[in-house]
Amino acid sequence: MRFIRWDRALKICMDKASKNRWDSDPMILNQEAHELPVEKQRLALDFAEDAPAEIRLKLAPMWKYCFVQWHIYDAGLEAEEKGVPLMMQLKDADLLADIESLRLLSDSGDLDQAATAEEWSWKMLYPLPEAGSLHPWTDEIANDLIRQGKEERHEGVIAFNEDSFDKALWHCCQGLKLLSAAPGGGPISKLRSELLKNKSAAALRLGLPRVALSASNSALGINQNDEKAWYRKSCALDAMKREAEARQALAKAGLTPPPVLTRTKANKAKAKTEPKDLDPLLLSAFEDVVFAEVGVDSITAVDLVRHLQGELPNTPVSLSLIYECPTVGEAISELLDRISAKKGDYLKRRMAGAIWRTMCEILGKDPLKKAKAVRRQRQLTEIQALDALSDLQEAYESQDFLRASREAARRTAFEQRSFLVKLKPVALDVQRPILRRLGFSPDHAGMKELEIAIIQVARKSAKVKDRLKATRIALQGGENGMWTINVEQHPQWSDSNSMQLRADLTKSDPFGPAHVNTNAVVAH
């Protein structure tokens, strides 16, 4: 039986003069088409998300076979190479003819001995029953479906936490399949939305941005104001390099994306000449920068630590760094202490440069320029700060807020950044009365202003510093909450580990080029 796409690929492969992904080796092409590697199977599944419903229906019964998936994989790569919409390429007449040939081959049983893909993906193209098509519909049936759906969601969360993202995706899909024929509205819609958002998160981890985007869009179809669904959509769009749309979605998630840097030819030329390190003359001013004042809040702090870990390879920087060290100077000193660095301007400049580049990245702007524009409008006394923190802590320790915090943790699979995004509007509800009483605006801007004022007092008062930490722990679910899980992680620091980390920072041998008093060998 003839397959047009296979014949075309073979012809390209056999042309020694052409550049192709098989290096003109028919064995590589044959292995790709008939034993499609896992990462390419997943790309094929992602491409199939954009296929019209009628094509997905034809592919569904035979999707388990690698050779079938290869046709979609090859068509998707061709669409990217030509710069044409994927959906248009998936309607190509030659591909449709190949799908028909594959169907005949499958019906005859000739595909039964062919190599198969990951088992969890076999039934992913089957359509779900139409909403409201389940009859009869009773409270007993509804309660049973909700129970089963919650079990699938729970199993999916467990799998996600264990990094079994394929299993997590499968459980989400099973839960959605159970609920698909049920009428919309009420707890059914709420559970559907949760499963869709979890599906989007798992799909992103598997490298399936189109699947993630489709799931987040479906969640937004249930609730257009769901910030978590907008955040998932932003992540999916970002993975697909649709940056402008990703920024818009991120804004609707209640987050402020960094400003777009216009890349004209002049800007590109300027970027090549711009210093990639902090000007030593600005080191003193940079050390005085307060993280909160330049826009590093609890959510942005997660991004800062992740980027900082990239700047400082093998150095386990915990989130507690930003909370314990409110200024850049304190953070520099803490990190230098952790790697047992000797006091000196050289290592301080290296560490300051790492933090400065990280802040430029997450803020989209030089933090020194941003700091100049900040004006502290309010100042608090120690008593006022303690009073405000006492009220906030009491609000956070209420049973209603604790339940909301724990629910946010579960819904976000204990992922710190997503948890904070979910918690932010919930926290504002209990913060508003306190902000009004203290004379701050009852919104996120007012809360930021209050936090900055309290941090200024905490830098001078040990009582306020201790109460501030206790309040932050309460905000994140108490001593057994997200603070313990994700924030306060203090790894053990040994002399040998510190020396290795110091070597990573300085890119040099910690014992010196002569290897004095050591038999260590350093590869250069």
N, C-alpha and C positions, 0 to 999 in steps of 0.2 A: 504494500500500500504506500502511495506516494504522499510525502509531507513537504509542502512548498517551503516552509520556513527552515526545515532541516536541510533540504537540498541547497537552499541559498547559503546557509551557514557553511555547509561543506565546500561549496564552490569558493567562497571567500577564504576559507581556511587553506584550501589547496593552492591558492594563488600566492606563490612565494614572494611576489613583489609587494603585496598589500600588507598593511599593518593591521593586525587583528588580536583580539584578546586571547586567542589560542596559540599565539606564536607560530602559526602555520603548521601546527602539529595536530593531525586528525585524531590522535589518541586522546589529547587534551579535550578536544571538542566532544568526542564520544563519551568520555567520562563525565563531562559537564552535563550533557543532555540526558544521559541514562542513569547517572548516579549523582544528581544535583546535590552539592554540599549544603549543609544546614543553613548557613548564612544566606545562600542564594534561594533556598526554599522559602525563607522568611521574606526575602525581598519579593519573590513571586507572589506570596500571599498578600503582601502590602500593595503590590501593583493590582492584584485582582479586586481590591476594595473599590477601585474606580471603574470596574467593568460594569456595563449595563446589566440589569437584573436578568434579562433573558440569557445572556452569555454565562453569568454566574450559575444559573440554573442548569445549563448544559454541562458546565464543568464540574458541578458539585459531586455527581456520582463517581467520577473518576479522578477527583482531585488528589487522591492518596498517592498516585503514581508520579514519580519524579519526571518522567518524560512528558507528562501532561503539564506539570508545573513549569517545565523548561520553556515551553512555547510562550507562556505569559511572561516569564522572566526575560526571554530574548526580545519579545515585543516591547516590554517596558524599557529595556536598555536602548532599543532603537528609537523609541519616542524621545528619550533624553538626549541621544546623540543628534537627532534631527531638530530638536527644540520644538516639537509639536505636542499638543495636549495628549496626555496618556489615554483619556477616554476615546479620543479620535483614533489613536493607534490600535486600541483594543476592538474597534469596529472594522478594522482593515479586512477587505474581502479575502485575502490570502489566509489570514489568521482564522477567519470564520470557516473557510474550507478545511483548514487543518483540524479545527475543533470537531467538525463533522466526521472527518476521517478517524480521529481519535475515539469518537463515540462508537463508530462501527467496530473499531478494533476492540474496544472495551466490551461491547455487547456480545461479541463473538468469543470472548474469554481469552483472547490472545495477549491481553495485558496482565493476566493473572500472575505470571512469573517475573514481571518487571519489578525493578527496585522501587521501594515505597519511601515516602517522606516521613517526618516526625508524626507519630500516631495522633497526638493531640490536635493536629491541624487538619486531619482528614475530612471532618464534617463542617469546617468553618464557612463554606460557601452556601450551605443549605439555607433557604429563606426561613424566617421565623413566621409562625402563624399570625394572622391579622389580629390586632387588638380588638377585644370585644367579641371574638368569635367563639369563646368558650360557653357552652350551654349544657346543662342549666348552671346558673350562677347563684350560689347561696353563701351565707356568712360562714358556714362550716368549710366550704371549698376555699373561700377567700383566706380564712385563717390558716388553713393547711398549706396553701401556696406561699403565704407570707413566711410561715415557719420554715419551709423548705428553702425558700429564697434567701432567708437570713443565714441558714446553715451554709449555703453555697458561698455567700459573701464572707462569712467567718472563715471558712476553709481557704478562700482566696487570700484573705488578709494574712493568715498564717503562712501560706506558701510564699507570699510576697516578702514577708519578713525573713524567710529562710532563703531568699534569692532564687526561688523556683518560679521564675516569672511566667514560664510556659504553663505551669500548673495553675498559677494564679489567674492567668487569662482564661484558661479552660473553665475554672470554677465560676468566673464572672459570666461567661457565655452560657454555662448551664443554668445559672440563676435567671438570666434574662430569658432563656428559652422557656423556663417554667412559667414565668410571668407574662410571656408575650401575648397569649390569647385572652388574658384577663382584661376587663374594662379599665380604663384609666381613672385617675383621681385618687385622692386619699392616700393611705399607707402604701398601696401598690405602686403608685407613681413615685412616691418618695424612695421606696426600695429600688425601683428601676433606676432612678437617678443615681443612687449610691453605687449600684453595680456598674453603671455606665462610666462613672468617673473612675472607679477602680480598674475597670477594663482599659480605660485610656492610659492610666498610669502603668499598668503591666505591659501594654502594647509598646509604649515608649521604651521601656527597658529591653524589649525584644527587638528593637529597631524597626517598628511598624508604625511610622508616623501617620500614614493615611488611615490606618485602623484607629489610631488614637484620636485623630481629628474627627472621624465619623462618630466615634463614641461620645466625644465631648459635645459635638453639635447636637446629638440626640438628647444629651442631658440638658442642654440649653433649650431644647424644644419643650422640655418639661417645665423648666424654670429659667426664664431669660435673665434673671438677676442673680443666678448662682455664681458667686465669685470663684469658687473652687473649679467649677466647670470652665469658666473663662481662663483660669490659670492653666488648666490642662490643655485647653485649646491653644493658648499662647505657646506652651512648650512644644506642642505638635507642629505648629506653624514655624516655629524657630528651627526645629529639626528638618523641616522641608525647605529651609532657606528663604521663607516668605517673611522677611524681617519686618516690613512695614505693617503687615497684618498682625504679626506677633506682638508688636508694640501696642497696637490698638487693643488687642485682646488682653494684654497685661494691664493696661490702664483700666479696663472694665473689671479686672479682678481686684481692683482697689490698690494696685501697686503702681508706682511711678517709674516708668522705664527711663534709662539714661538717655540724654539727648542724642539725636542723630548727628553724627559728624559728617558733614558734606565733604565728599572726596573728589574735589576738582583736581585737575592736573597740578595746579599750584599747590594745593594742600598736600597732594601725594609727594611732591618734590620737597615741600617743607618738612613733612613727616620723616623723610629720610635723614634730614639734618638735625631734627630735634633731639636733644639729649635724652637718653633712655635711663638716666639716673638723676637723683635729686641733686640740685646744686648745693655744694657743701656750705655755701654762704647762707642757705635757707634752712640749714639743719636745726638751728636753735628755734626758729619760728615754727618749724614743723613739729618739733617735740611738744610745743605748747598747744597744739590742736586737740580739741576735745571731740572724740568720735561722734557723740550725739549731736553736737552743734553743726557738723558739716553733713549730716544726713545719714549717719550710720546708726539705724535703729536696730531692734532685735532681729527683724527679717533680713535687712541688708548685712547684718553681722554674720549670718550664715554664709552669705556669698563671700564676704571678706575672708573668713577663715578658710573656706575652700580654695579661694585663689591664693591665699597666703601659703597654704600647704603645697600648692604648685610651685610657688617661688622658693620654698624651703623644703626640698625633697627629703623624705624620710623623717621630717620633724613633726611629731604628732601634736599639732596646735589644737587645743580644745576651745570650744565656744566660750568657756569661762574666762578666757583671756580678755575679751572685750568688756565683760562685766566687771572683772577685778581691776582692770587697767583702763580707766576712762579716758586717759590722754595717750597720745602717740608716744610721748617720752616714757611713760610708765610701761607701755607695751614693749618698747625697745629694750628697756632694762630687764624686764621679766624674761624675754626670749634669750637675751644674752646670758642671763643667769642659768637658764635651763640647759644651755650648751656649754656651761662652765667657761665662758669666754673671759679673757683678761680685759681689764678696763683699758680703753684706748679709743682714739678717734676713728681708726681704720675700721674696726669691726662695728662700731656704732654707725658709721656711714653706710656700711654694707647692709646692715639690718634695716636702717631707716630707708634705704633705697628700695628694699624688698617691700616694705609696708607702703611706701609712697606709690610705687607702680601698681600695687594691688588696689589701693584706694582710687587711683586714677581710673582703673579698669571698671570697678563696680559703680563708681559715681558718674563716670563719663566726663569727668572734669578734674582739673588739678585741685586737690582739697585745700591747698593754701589760698587759691583764688576764691574758692567757695567760702572759706573761713572768714575772709575779709568782709563778705557781704552779710554775715550773721550779726545780729544785734540782740543781746540778752535784754529782754524787756522787763523781766521781773526778777527780784532777788528775795530769798526767804531766809528767815532766821532759823537757828537750829530747832527751836520749839515748833515753829510752823512746819518745817520739813518733817519732823517726827510725827506731828499731828496728822499731816497729809498721808504719810506712809502707814500710820496706824489705821486710818479710815480705809485706805486701799486694801491693806492686808485683810482687814475684817470682811470687806466685800468679796475678796477673792476666796476666803475660807468658808463662805456660806455654802450650804449644801447644794443649792441650785447652781451656783457657779462651778463648783467642783464637778457636778454631773456634766455640765456643758463642756468643761475642759477635758474630762475623760472621754466624752463622746467625740469631741474634735480629734483627740489623739487616735481613737480607734478608726474613725472615718478616714484619716489620712495615713493609716498604716504606720503610725508613729514616726513619720518623716518630719523632721523638725521645721523646715521652712514651710511646708504645706500646713502643718499644725498651726504655726503662728499666723499665717494668712487667714485660716479658718477662725482662729480665736479672736482676731483683731476687732471685728464688729461686735462680737459677743462681749468682749471686755469693755468696749466703749459704753455699753448700756449701763454698766455698774459704775463706770468712771464719771459719767455726766454729772450726777448730783454733787459729787465731790469737787469736780472742776468748777461748777457754778458757785459753790460755797466759798471756794478760794479765790474767785474772781477771774478764772481763766475761761476762755471760750470752750463750750461743751462739745468739742469735736477733736479729731485726731491732731490738729495743729495745736490746740490747747494742751492736750496730753503731752505732746512733744515739748512744749514750752515748760510745763511743770516738771517733766523728767530732767530737763537741762538744769533747771533751778535747783532741784534736789541733788543732782550730781555735784554741782558746785559746792553745796554745803557738805556733802559726804566726803569731799576731798580734804576737808579740814576737821571733820567730826567723825570719830570712830563709832559713836552711837548711831549716827545717821547711816554710816556705811554698812554697819551690821543690819540695821533695820531695812535698808534698801535691798540687801541680798535676800533677807527673809521674805520681803514683799514680792520679789521677782520669783522666788521659789513657789510662793503661794499662787501667783499668777499662772504658773505652768503646771498646776495640779498638785502642789505640795511636795513633801519629801519623797514620796513614792511616784511622783509624776514625771513629766517630760524633762524636767531639770536633771533629775537623777539619771534618766536614760540617755540623754543626748548632750547635756551641757557640761556638767561637772565631772569631767573625766581627767584624772591626774595620773598619767603613766609614771612608772618608776624610772628614775634617771640615774644611770650609773656613770662612772667616770669614762668607761670605754665607749658607751653609747654617746655621751656628750662630746667626746673627741671626734667621733665619726661625724656627728652632726655639724660640729665646727668646721671640719674638713669640707663638708658639703657646701657650707656657706662661703668659705674662703676659696674653694676650688684649689686647695693646696694640701700638702702633707703636714699633718699636725705635729710631727716630730722634726720637721725641717728636711731639706734636701740631703743632708748628710746621714739621716736615720740614726742620730746619736742615741746610744743606749737602747737600741731596738733592732730586731732582725726583720722588721716589717719591710715588705716590698710594695711600692706603690706604682701602679701602671699609669703611664702618661700617654 
